[in-house]
Amino acid sequence: MVELTPVQRRDLRARAHHLNPVVTIAGNGLAPAVVAEIERSLQAHELIKVKVQGAEREQRDELMKELCEALDAAPVQHIGNILVVWRERREEKAAAPAAPKNTARPSTAKSAAAFAAAARRAALAKASAESRRSPARGLSSRGPAKSSRGR
């Protein structure tokens, strides 16, 4: 379990204030699937909130301790049924060298085709907007615009 200084803890509490809980721990407690989801969330965000349902204060304290020990994380805050946990993002494990990639890139052709289609749609939309706007400009049946000052 990682230990935080009071200054670090205060900074992390401030950063966590606006976060929403990303994982909920319910009746099954720290099931392997829940631990795996918290692991993924910590890897993605570093600082997360976890909501605990149906547990008393002592049980929530124990859950926080178990969670932090299992994931090598630091407990930041436990307020009500919300636990705030932090762990520095771990480096991704280097994958084994992959086989040489195929030089042909079919995704490029698909992307270029999608880009061209989007460009055509944008040009048509612009032309349509221009044709709708052109007749209305300058031709007013009421004559020149009058001031709203009342003179």
Steps between C-alpha positions, in 0.01 A plus 500: 500500500633843401528769769417860416617816669230733635572749221462231232180374664354853507583554133347166401184569702462831317551333162248226588229741609335528158536131408211256488535142630619268223448170684236385746565231759176335607400180680770277348778715644838498328426236238780433250303678225465811719871500584584463130272793410656717770845401370402611146355825632812578703719430198288732286436783747739461800246663734155344534196495722341171603147482637426240768142389554355309792799507732553652843784740574733232638436282196575794268826566687595135457404507130720807448793328669455176301457688175812710548710198600375290209567771242804666659306826514475783751184581694422868452164547666206309645194716540159342541462219249763641261862384498766699315802298386817606317777306334765626264446373147711193432707470186348276238681171467706491184343261254713243325636629171226456247547354156575756229185682408345473160592808298159519335268707712138425421388722788654800322288444192191469715591813690566692179165391361326603822683834494396563137137415580503736797651775286227453237230517767652816644522664156139411424384632836691825445357542151151432629540755780632760253208448262251537783668811633565689174142598401417623848799738511446856391148443369265611767136573427481744787770738383792624709520392862382762751658580830324378812571824690157646433573821304 
